[in-house]
Amino acid sequence: MVGGVDLLDASIKLLAGYKPSDFQMKENVGWCHLNFFLSQPEKEFRQMDYHVPPTVSCLEYYYTDGEIVRAINGSLEKVGYYIKHEEPRNI
């Protein structure tokens, strides 16, 4: 759920020496989904292997086609992500 306290604003005020007193709640602006693309390490990366919904608001790949996915944790590695927003709804 996107909404709630503006933590960035509160953090900046705190770093600037101000004590954040009352947190201002933002109005519900909708749901937000963060989805990661995963790959086995030592495999060749290909963008076409990953489904991207047509309504994403942000998309980033960490590799370009043909690059070999580096082994970081040895299991599954993040190779990209997308963020998708949906209309506000009541819960």
All heavy atoms as an XYZ file, in Angstrom:
741
protein
N       0.856     -1.166      0.000
C       0.000      0.000      0.000
C       0.902      1.230      0.000
O       1.781      1.331      0.838
C      -0.878     -0.017      1.241
C      -1.702      1.224      1.414
S      -3.205      1.215      0.471
C      -4.146      0.070      1.377
N       0.711      2.116     -0.931
C       1.456      3.361     -0.944
C       0.653      4.376     -0.151
O      -0.510      4.613     -0.426
C       1.697      3.870     -2.377
C       2.405      5.191     -2.356
C       2.499      2.852     -3.162
N       1.244      4.956      0.811
C       0.580      5.909      1.685
C       1.207      5.832      3.055
O       2.075      5.028      3.312
N       0.789      6.672      3.943
C       1.331      6.638      5.298
C       2.258      7.801      5.553
O       2.133      8.871      4.981
N       3.217      7.568      6.417
C       4.137      8.608      6.861
C       5.177      8.882      5.786
O       5.691      7.967      5.154
C       4.823      8.164      8.172
C       5.879      9.156      8.599
C       3.799      7.966      9.263
N       5.526     10.163      5.616
C       6.577     10.549      4.682
C       7.924     10.388      5.389
O       8.414     11.297      6.053
C       6.365     11.985      4.215
C       7.339     12.396      3.125
O       8.359     11.698      2.928
O       7.081     13.420      2.468
N       8.513      9.200      5.290
C       9.750      8.909      6.001
C      10.939      9.692      5.459
O      11.850     10.027      6.205
C      10.033      7.409      5.957
C       9.032      6.533      6.707
C       9.378      5.065      6.527
C       8.985      6.899      8.175
N      10.940      9.984      4.168
C      12.032     10.774      3.594
C      12.043     12.164      4.201
O      13.089     12.664      4.634
C      11.904     10.845      2.074
C      12.983     11.670      1.365
C      14.374     11.103      1.641
C      12.717     11.700     -0.126
N      10.887     12.801      4.265
C      10.788     14.129      4.864
C      11.204     14.099      6.328
O      11.966     14.957      6.785
C       9.359     14.653      4.726
C       9.203     16.057      5.297
O       9.875     16.979      4.787
O       8.427     16.221      6.260
N      10.739     13.100      7.074
C      11.098     12.991      8.487
C      12.602     12.779      8.661
O      13.224     13.357      9.561
C      10.317     11.855      9.135
N      13.214     11.970      7.791
C      14.654     11.712      7.867
C      15.462     12.963      7.602
O      16.437     13.249      8.297
C      15.052     10.628      6.861
O      14.389      9.430      7.142
N      15.053     13.732      6.579
C      15.778     14.962      6.246
C      15.677     15.960      7.387
O      16.668     16.601      7.769
C      15.257     15.553      4.916
C      15.677     14.627      3.767
C      15.773     16.969      4.702
C      15.085     14.976      2.436
N      14.494     16.101      7.966
C      14.330     17.017      9.110
C      15.200     16.584     10.286
O      15.823     17.408     10.947
C      12.861     17.096      9.516
C      12.021     17.887      8.543
C      10.576     17.933      8.964
C       9.765     18.737      7.939
N       8.341     18.698      8.215
N      15.264     15.287     10.545
C      16.075     14.783     11.646
C      17.553     15.053     11.394
O      18.275     15.498     12.287
C      15.821     13.281     11.827
C      16.506     12.618     13.007
C      15.977     13.205     14.319
C      16.282     11.126     12.975
N      18.025     14.816     10.165
C      19.418     15.073      9.823
C      19.760     16.562      9.870
O      20.903     16.933     10.130
C      19.731     14.509      8.436
C      19.761     12.979      8.346
C      19.871     12.544      6.896
C      20.908     12.411      9.171
N      18.764     17.411      9.628
C      18.976     18.855      9.667
C      18.897     19.398     11.095
O      19.040     20.595     11.307
C      17.952     19.563      8.786
N      18.654     18.517     12.056
C      18.638     18.945     13.451
C      17.264     19.214     14.021
O      17.138     19.655     15.160
N      16.227     18.995     13.246
C      14.863     19.206     13.727
C      14.293     17.881     14.230
O      14.551     16.837     13.649
C      13.961     19.741     12.615
C      14.413     21.064     12.067
C      15.116     21.128     10.865
C      14.147     22.245     12.743
C      15.540     22.332     10.351
C      14.573     23.467     12.232
C      15.272     23.496     11.051
O      15.689     24.688     10.548
N      13.528     17.960     15.285
C      12.876     16.765     15.792
C      11.521     16.638     15.101
O      10.661     17.497     15.271
C      12.682     16.857     17.302
C      12.030     15.629     17.877
C      11.855     15.749     19.373
C      11.113     14.527     19.883
N      10.792     14.657     21.288
N      11.323     15.579     14.318
C      10.016     15.423     13.681
C       8.967     15.139     14.750
O       9.041     14.135     15.446
C      10.187     14.230     12.743
C      11.512     13.632     13.044
C      12.241     14.532     13.968
N       8.022     16.049     14.896
C       7.037     15.898     15.964
C       5.823     15.111     15.486
O       5.642     13.966     15.849
C       6.614     17.271     16.485
O       6.167     18.075     15.413
N       5.012     15.715     14.663
C       3.810     15.052     14.175
C       4.046     14.551     12.756
O       4.375     15.319     11.869
C       2.613     16.020     14.156
C       2.212     16.437     15.560
O       2.493     15.681     16.503
O       1.623     17.518     15.701
N       3.876     13.272     12.584
C       3.976     12.730     11.239
C       2.685     13.020     10.500
O       1.598     12.815     11.015
C       4.199     11.212     11.279
C       5.571     10.828     11.750
C       5.755     10.205     12.965
C       6.685     11.082     10.964
C       7.014      9.838     13.386
C       7.954     10.720     11.379
C       8.117     10.101     12.596
N       2.828     13.507      9.286
C       1.668     13.790      8.450
C       1.383     12.573      7.576
O       2.241     12.140      6.818
C       1.917     15.019      7.562
C       2.158     16.287      8.341
C       0.922     16.702      9.106
O      -0.185     16.618      8.601
N       1.115     17.131     10.337
N       0.189     12.032      7.713
C      -0.176     10.869      6.921
C      -0.586     11.313      5.522
O      -1.341     12.269      5.366
C      -1.343     10.124      7.566
C      -1.027      9.573      8.946
S       0.221      8.289      8.910
C      -0.736      6.944      8.260
N      -0.071     10.612      4.518
C      -0.480     10.879      3.147
C      -1.746     10.091      2.859
O      -1.969      9.009      3.392
C       0.618     10.463      2.162
C       1.812     11.372      2.183
C       2.738     10.998      1.058
C       3.880     11.994      0.986
N       4.776     11.692     -0.113
N      -2.540     10.630      1.971
C      -3.760      9.941      1.559
C      -3.391      8.710      0.745
O      -2.379      8.671      0.064
C      -4.605     10.903      0.716
C      -6.057     10.539      0.649
C      -6.852     11.642      0.013
O      -6.757     12.785      0.469
O      -7.560     11.338     -0.956
N      -4.229      7.700      0.832
C      -4.000      6.465      0.088
C      -3.948      6.777     -1.411
O      -4.888      7.272     -1.980
C      -5.125      5.477      0.389
C      -4.966      4.182     -0.365
O      -3.947      3.927     -0.981
N      -5.978      3.363     -0.311
N      -2.807      6.468     -2.016
C      -2.654      6.730     -3.452
C      -2.647      5.442     -4.262
O      -2.426      5.476     -5.459
C      -1.371      7.551     -3.746
C      -1.481      8.930     -3.159
C      -0.138      6.829     -3.233
N      -2.884      4.313     -3.612
C      -2.988      3.065     -4.344
C      -1.996      2.021     -3.890
O      -1.207      2.241     -2.989
N      -2.092      0.881     -4.526
C      -1.197     -0.228     -4.238
C       0.019     -0.156     -5.138
O      -0.053      0.313     -6.265
C      -1.917     -1.549     -4.481
C      -2.983     -1.818     -3.477
C      -4.281     -1.419     -3.544
C      -2.844     -2.517     -2.251
N      -4.971     -1.834     -2.431
C      -4.112     -2.524     -1.623
C      -1.785     -3.156     -1.624
C      -4.326     -3.136     -0.400
C      -2.008     -3.775     -0.409
C      -3.260     -3.755      0.184
N       1.130     -0.655     -4.639
C       2.367     -0.664     -5.398
C       3.017     -2.033     -5.219
O       3.096     -2.549     -4.104
C       3.277      0.435     -4.875
S       4.811      0.600     -5.750
N       3.442     -2.639     -6.306
C       4.082     -3.947     -6.268
C       5.508     -3.822     -6.787
O       5.735     -3.270     -7.859
C       3.333     -4.953     -7.146
C       1.914     -5.146     -6.746
N       1.540     -6.031     -5.763
C       0.781     -4.559     -7.178
C       0.228     -5.980     -5.615
N      -0.254     -5.098     -6.465
N       6.448     -4.339     -6.010
C       7.844     -4.415     -6.428
C       8.130     -5.880     -6.742
O       7.974     -6.744     -5.881
C       8.771     -3.930     -5.310
C      10.266     -4.160     -5.493
C      10.777     -3.436     -6.728
C      11.025     -3.728     -4.251
N       8.510     -6.157     -7.963
C       8.776     -7.520     -8.407
C      10.206     -7.623     -8.929
O      10.628     -6.792     -9.725
C       7.805     -7.917     -9.525
C       6.378     -7.899     -9.045
O       5.950     -8.791     -8.343
N       5.646     -6.861     -9.401
N      10.918     -8.640     -8.476
C      12.293     -8.861     -8.914
C      12.337     -9.972     -9.948
O      11.611    -10.957     -9.856
C      13.186     -9.244     -7.734
C      13.462     -8.106     -6.799
C      12.777     -7.999     -5.614
C      14.400     -7.144     -7.117
C      13.016     -6.956     -4.747
C      14.652     -6.086     -6.269
C      13.958     -5.996     -5.076
N      13.228     -9.819    -10.919
C      13.536    -10.879    -11.869
C      14.729    -11.654    -11.303
O      15.710    -11.048    -10.864
C      13.920    -10.310    -13.234
C      12.848     -9.492    -13.886
C      13.073     -8.177    -14.222
C      11.605    -10.045    -14.175
C      12.098     -7.413    -14.847
C      10.620     -9.295    -14.794
C      10.863     -7.981    -15.121
N      14.635    -12.981    -11.311
C      15.690    -13.826    -10.753
C      16.245    -14.762    -11.815
O      15.539    -15.157    -12.741
C      15.140    -14.656     -9.589
C      14.513    -13.863     -8.444
C      13.865    -14.812     -7.450
C      15.543    -12.991     -7.762
N      17.510    -15.109    -11.647
C      18.162    -16.027    -12.576
C      19.155    -16.895    -11.817
O      19.687    -16.486    -10.784
C      18.910    -15.254    -13.658
O      19.657    -16.121    -14.487
N      19.420    -18.064    -12.356
C      20.488    -18.891    -11.813
C      21.817    -18.226    -12.151
O      21.963    -17.612    -13.215
C      20.432    -20.281    -12.412
C      19.197    -21.050    -12.030
C      19.133    -22.398    -12.728
O      19.833    -22.638    -13.706
N      18.287    -23.267    -12.214
N      22.792    -18.340    -11.250
C      24.106    -17.752    -11.538
C      24.811    -18.482    -12.686
O      24.500    -19.630    -12.983
C      24.869    -17.920    -10.222
C      24.149    -18.971     -9.462
C      22.732    -18.959     -9.930
N      25.720    -17.779    -13.319
C      26.539    -18.307    -14.420
C      25.714    -18.632    -15.661
O      26.150    -19.382    -16.524
C      27.349    -19.535    -13.981
C      28.189    -19.319    -12.734
C      29.151    -18.141    -12.843
O      29.686    -17.885    -13.939
O      29.353    -17.475    -11.812
N      24.519    -18.059    -15.755
C      23.659    -18.256    -16.920
C      23.672    -16.979    -17.759
O      23.783    -15.881    -17.236
C      22.236    -18.573    -16.447
C      21.255    -18.869    -17.543
C      19.883    -19.204    -16.962
C      18.877    -19.382    -18.073
N      17.527    -19.553    -17.570
N      23.531    -17.117    -19.057
C      23.486    -15.951    -19.938
C      22.159    -15.219    -19.745
O      21.094    -15.833    -19.753
C      23.638    -16.377    -21.396
C      23.670    -15.217    -22.361
C      23.873    -15.665    -23.797
O      24.595    -16.660    -24.023
O      23.298    -15.018    -24.689
N      22.233    -13.899    -19.583
C      21.029    -13.087    -19.381
C      20.391    -12.753    -20.719
O      21.075    -12.385    -21.676
C      21.379    -11.788    -18.652
C      20.211    -10.863    -18.510
C      19.261    -11.075    -17.537
C      20.045     -9.786    -19.374
C      18.166    -10.242    -17.404
C      18.959     -8.947    -19.255
C      18.019     -9.169    -18.272
N      19.044    -12.883    -20.760
C      18.263    -12.475    -21.934
C      16.981    -11.810    -21.437
O      16.186    -12.440    -20.720
C      17.901    -13.675    -22.801
C      19.093    -14.377    -23.409
C      18.734    -15.498    -24.326
N      17.541    -16.219    -23.880
C      16.877    -17.080    -24.626
N      17.256    -17.333    -25.847
N      15.823    -17.712    -24.162
N      16.761    -10.560    -21.812
C      15.558     -9.834    -21.385
C      14.287    -10.565    -21.784
O      13.306    -10.559    -21.039
C      15.534     -8.421    -21.977
C      16.467     -7.468    -21.307
C      16.303     -6.050    -21.841
O      15.324     -5.732    -22.512
N      17.276     -5.198    -21.556
N      14.285    -11.207    -22.931
C      13.067    -11.847    -23.421
C      12.620    -13.024    -22.540
O      11.503    -13.502    -22.672
C      13.246    -12.313    -24.868
C      14.304    -13.374    -25.054
S      14.569    -13.815    -26.787
C      13.192    -14.880    -27.076
N      13.461    -13.463    -21.611
C      13.089    -14.544    -20.704
C      12.177    -14.073    -19.572
O      11.675    -14.900    -18.809
C      14.336    -15.184    -20.084
C      15.162    -15.943    -21.115
O      14.628    -16.275    -22.190
O      16.350    -16.198    -20.833
N      11.963    -12.772    -19.444
C      11.216    -12.219    -18.317
C       9.974    -11.477    -18.798
O      10.067    -10.588    -19.644
C      12.120    -11.296    -17.495
C      13.337    -12.036    -17.007
C      14.521    -12.003    -17.722
C      13.268    -12.819    -15.866
C      15.632    -12.720    -17.300
C      14.369    -13.539    -15.433
C      15.541    -13.485    -16.152
O      16.630    -14.207    -15.744
N       8.842    -11.841    -18.229
C       7.572    -11.194    -18.577
C       7.454     -9.859    -17.841
O       7.603     -9.792    -16.626
C       6.397    -12.087    -18.204
C       5.078    -11.398    -18.354
N       4.531    -11.105    -19.584
C       4.215    -10.919    -17.430
C       3.377    -10.474    -19.412
N       3.163    -10.355    -18.113
N       7.163     -8.804    -18.594
C       6.953     -7.477    -18.016
C       5.521     -7.057    -18.317
O       5.145     -6.953    -19.493
C       7.935     -6.438    -18.619
C       7.689     -5.073    -18.024
C       9.373     -6.884    -18.399
N       4.700     -6.812    -17.288
C       3.336     -6.348    -17.538
C       3.347     -5.023    -18.300
O       4.292     -4.237    -18.180
C       2.751     -6.166    -16.135
C       3.610     -6.984    -15.243
C       4.970     -6.978    -15.861
N       2.310     -4.751    -19.076
C       2.304     -3.535    -19.901
C       2.142     -2.239    -19.109
O       2.374     -1.176    -19.650
C       1.111     -3.746    -20.841
C       0.239     -4.712    -20.133
C       1.135     -5.587    -19.313
N       1.770     -2.316    -17.854
C       1.468     -1.095    -17.098
C       2.486     -0.794    -16.000
O       2.138     -0.188    -15.000
C       0.073     -1.198    -16.457
O       0.059     -2.352    -15.605
C      -1.015     -1.300    -17.507
N       3.741     -1.181    -16.188
C       4.740     -0.895    -15.151
C       5.121      0.573    -15.175
O       5.097      1.237    -16.218
C       6.004     -1.773    -15.302
C       5.665     -3.237    -15.184
C       6.752     -1.482    -16.560
N       5.462      1.107    -13.993
C       5.867      2.510    -13.919
C       7.382      2.651    -13.834
O       7.913      3.737    -14.030
C       5.213      3.195    -12.723
O       5.544      2.517    -11.532
N       8.073      1.559    -13.533
C       9.530      1.596    -13.457
C      10.059      0.211    -13.807
O       9.516     -0.798    -13.355
C       9.962      1.998    -12.043
S      11.746      2.125    -11.849
N      11.093      0.152    -14.608
C      11.680     -1.116    -15.032
C      13.182     -0.930    -15.154
O      13.655      0.048    -15.746
C      11.093     -1.535    -16.389
C      11.759     -2.705    -17.111
C      11.566     -4.000    -16.336
C      11.203     -2.825    -18.522
N      13.930     -1.857    -14.564
C      15.388     -1.800    -14.678
C      15.951     -3.211    -14.711
O      15.545     -4.069    -13.928
C      16.011     -1.033    -13.509
C      17.511     -0.927    -13.611
C      18.152     -0.143    -12.486
O      17.440      0.338    -11.598
O      19.381     -0.025    -12.501
N      16.875     -3.419    -15.621
C      17.630     -4.668    -15.669
C      19.050     -4.362    -15.209
O      19.590     -3.305    -15.527
C      17.675     -5.232    -17.093
C      16.334     -5.685    -17.614
C      15.653     -4.940    -18.566
C      15.752     -6.860    -17.160
C      14.423     -5.355    -19.057
C      14.521     -7.282    -17.640
C      13.870     -6.533    -18.580
O      12.651     -6.941    -19.062
N      19.645     -5.286    -14.477
C      21.019     -5.114    -14.008
C      22.038     -5.618    -15.020
O      23.235     -5.396    -14.852
C      21.231     -5.843    -12.678
C      20.264     -5.445    -11.591
C      19.774     -6.388    -10.708
C      19.829     -4.134    -11.439
C      18.895     -6.046     -9.694
C      18.941     -3.783    -10.434
C      18.481     -4.736     -9.570
O      17.610     -4.399     -8.577
N      21.571     -6.335    -16.038
C      22.436     -6.916    -17.062
C      21.906     -6.549    -18.437
O      20.730     -6.239    -18.601
C      22.464     -8.449    -16.946
C      23.086     -8.964    -15.676
C      22.320     -9.144    -14.528
C      24.434     -9.268    -15.614
C      22.884     -9.614    -13.352
C      25.012     -9.740    -14.451
C      24.238     -9.912    -13.326
O      24.793    -10.364    -12.174
N      22.780     -6.641    -19.434
C      22.347     -6.503    -20.820
C      22.386     -7.887    -21.456
O      23.067     -8.799    -20.957
C      23.256     -5.532    -21.612
O      24.595     -5.993    -21.553
C      23.165     -4.122    -21.047
N      21.659     -8.052    -22.543
C      21.607     -9.348    -23.218
C      23.016     -9.868    -23.507
O      23.878     -9.125    -23.981
C      20.816     -9.243    -24.518
C      19.317     -9.189    -24.287
O      18.863     -9.575    -23.186
O      18.591     -8.790    -25.210
N      23.213    -11.144    -23.190
C      24.491    -11.789    -23.469
C      25.448    -11.817    -22.290
O      26.388    -12.610    -22.277
N      25.226    -10.961    -21.302
C      26.101    -10.974    -20.128
C      25.821    -12.223    -19.284
O      24.704    -12.719    -19.249
C      25.883     -9.744    -19.253
C      26.449     -8.468    -19.809
C      26.340     -7.335    -18.814
O      25.212     -6.828    -18.616
O      27.369     -6.970    -18.224
N      26.844    -12.700    -18.595
C      26.710    -13.855    -17.712
C      26.356    -13.348    -16.307
O      27.002    -12.439    -15.781
C      28.010    -14.685    -17.672
C      28.373    -15.152    -19.086
C      27.873    -15.860    -16.722
C      27.328    -16.031    -19.747
N      25.324    -13.939    -15.730
C      24.868    -13.542    -14.396
C      25.913    -13.982    -13.372
O      26.275    -15.160    -13.302
C      23.492    -14.171    -14.078
C      23.061    -13.836    -12.669
C      22.454    -13.705    -15.090
N      26.404    -13.019    -12.601
C      27.429    -13.285    -11.589
C      26.832    -14.011    -10.387
O      25.714    -13.734     -9.976
C      28.068    -11.974    -11.115
C      28.842    -11.247    -12.199
C      29.474     -9.963    -11.674
N      28.518     -9.033    -11.090
C      27.793     -8.155    -11.761
N      27.898     -8.087    -13.074
N      26.962     -7.339    -11.145
N      27.609    -14.887     -9.805
C      27.194    -15.588     -8.591
C      27.497    -14.705     -7.390
O      28.656    -14.412     -7.102
C      27.929    -16.915     -8.470
N      26.452    -14.255     -6.717
C      26.610    -13.445     -5.508
C      26.268    -14.284     -4.281
O      27.029    -14.368     -3.338
C      25.716    -12.189     -5.548
C      25.998    -11.357     -6.806
C      25.871    -11.369     -4.278
C      27.387    -10.784     -6.885
N      25.092    -14.902     -4.299
C      24.712    -15.757     -3.166
C      24.724    -17.237     -3.542
O      24.538    -18.090     -2.697
C      23.354    -15.345     -2.582
C      22.205    -15.583     -3.541
O      22.258    -16.439     -4.397
N      21.162    -14.796     -3.400
N      24.904    -17.548     -4.814
C      25.052    -18.924     -5.252
C      23.761    -19.670     -5.524
O      23.786    -20.810     -5.961
N      22.638    -19.041     -5.294
C      21.363    -19.724     -5.478
C      20.603    -19.090     -6.639
O      20.684    -19.543     -7.765
C      20.548    -19.647     -4.186
O      19.310    -20.279     -4.348
N      19.865    -18.038     -6.347
C      19.202    -17.232     -7.369
C      19.687    -15.797     -7.232
O      19.805    -15.280     -6.125
C      17.680    -17.272     -7.205
C      16.982    -18.546     -7.641
C      15.496    -18.484     -7.305
C      17.173    -18.800     -9.130
N      19.939    -15.179     -8.340
C      20.459    -13.812     -8.343
C      19.427    -12.855     -8.925
O      18.720    -13.198     -9.870
C      21.747    -13.737     -9.172
C      22.796    -14.759     -8.806
C      23.280    -14.666     -7.376
O      23.097    -13.610     -6.733
O      23.835    -15.655     -6.881
N      19.343    -11.651     -8.357
C      18.475    -10.615     -8.915
C      19.113    -10.092    -10.190
O      20.292     -9.752    -10.200
C      18.277     -9.465     -7.925
C      17.449     -9.837     -6.726
C      17.116     -8.636     -5.882
C      18.360     -8.114     -5.225
N      18.140     -7.014     -4.303
N      18.321    -10.035    -11.245
C      18.823     -9.523    -12.520
C      18.043     -8.303    -12.989
O      18.335     -7.731    -14.026
C      18.822    -10.612    -13.620
C      19.803    -11.721    -13.265
C      17.428    -11.176    -13.837
N      17.043     -7.892    -12.214
C      16.254     -6.717    -12.549
C      15.010     -6.640    -11.691
O      14.786     -7.488    -10.823
N      14.223     -5.605    -11.949
C      12.977     -5.424    -11.198
C      12.024     -4.536    -11.976
O      12.415     -3.857    -12.917
C      13.234     -4.809     -9.822
C      13.664     -3.355     -9.880
C      12.730     -2.327     -9.799
C      14.999     -3.012    -10.047
C      13.113     -1.005     -9.870
C      15.392     -1.694    -10.114
C      14.441     -0.687    -10.019
O      14.818      0.624    -10.115
N      10.761     -4.554    -11.550
C       9.801     -3.570    -12.029
C       8.872     -3.186    -10.888
O       8.704     -3.928     -9.930
C       9.019     -4.042    -13.255
C       8.058     -5.177    -13.043
C       6.764     -4.951    -12.564
C       8.418     -6.485    -13.346
C       5.877     -5.994    -12.393
C       7.540     -7.523    -13.177
C       6.266     -7.280    -12.697
O       5.391     -8.309    -12.516
N       8.315     -1.985    -11.001
C       7.331     -1.485    -10.046
C       6.043     -1.234    -10.807
O       6.053     -0.620    -11.871
C       7.808     -0.185     -9.365
C       9.097     -0.464     -8.586
C       6.714      0.387     -8.470
C       9.741      0.775     -8.009
N       4.971     -1.737    -10.248
C       3.665     -1.591    -10.882
C       2.708     -0.960     -9.881
O       2.603     -1.406     -8.738
C       3.146     -2.961    -11.314
C       1.813     -2.915    -12.007
C       1.381     -4.312    -12.417
C      -0.005     -4.255    -13.030
N      -0.530     -5.564    -13.324
N       2.018      0.088    -10.310
C       1.024      0.764     -9.467
C      -0.378      0.342     -9.885
O      -0.626      0.094    -11.052
C       1.140      2.289     -9.606
C       2.405      2.825     -9.048
N       2.557      3.126     -7.722
C       3.581      3.096     -9.631
C       3.781      3.569     -7.517
N       4.429      3.557     -8.659
N      -1.261      0.275     -8.901
C      -2.654     -0.009     -9.168
C      -3.507      1.098     -8.569
O      -3.048      1.854     -7.726
C      -3.061     -1.368     -8.566
C      -2.364     -2.535     -9.226
C      -2.783     -3.869     -8.638
O      -3.717     -3.885     -7.825
O      -2.170     -4.862     -8.990
N      -4.747      1.152     -8.988
C      -5.668      2.168     -8.478
C      -5.926      1.957     -6.990
O      -5.893      0.832     -6.505
C      -6.995      2.108     -9.238
C      -6.878      2.540    -10.680
C      -6.432      3.985    -10.836
O      -6.953      4.850    -10.099
O      -5.567      4.238    -11.670
N      -6.190      3.049     -6.262
C      -6.523      2.920     -4.844
C      -7.760      2.033     -4.655
O      -8.654      2.017     -5.488
C      -6.843      4.345     -4.410
C      -6.196      5.209     -5.410
C      -6.197      4.435     -6.688
N      -7.756      1.285     -3.558
C      -8.916      0.458     -3.228
C      -9.015      0.356     -1.710
O      -8.043      0.503     -0.998
C      -8.800     -0.924     -3.848
C      -7.592     -1.704     -3.392
C      -7.492     -3.016     -4.114
N      -6.266     -3.696     -3.699
C      -5.793     -4.757     -4.268
N      -6.420     -5.272     -5.301
N      -4.693     -5.336     -3.836
N     -10.196      0.108     -1.239
C     -10.427     -0.029      0.192
C     -10.026     -1.430      0.641
O     -10.249     -2.395     -0.065
C     -11.885      0.228      0.529
C     -12.250      1.680      0.299
O     -11.434      2.565      0.481
N     -13.484      1.909     -0.110
N      -9.458     -1.493      1.841
C      -9.123     -2.819      2.391
C      -9.887     -3.047      3.679
O     -10.404     -2.163      4.275
C      -7.596     -2.957      2.654
C      -7.095     -1.824      3.549
C      -6.873     -2.998      1.352
C      -5.675     -2.010      3.984
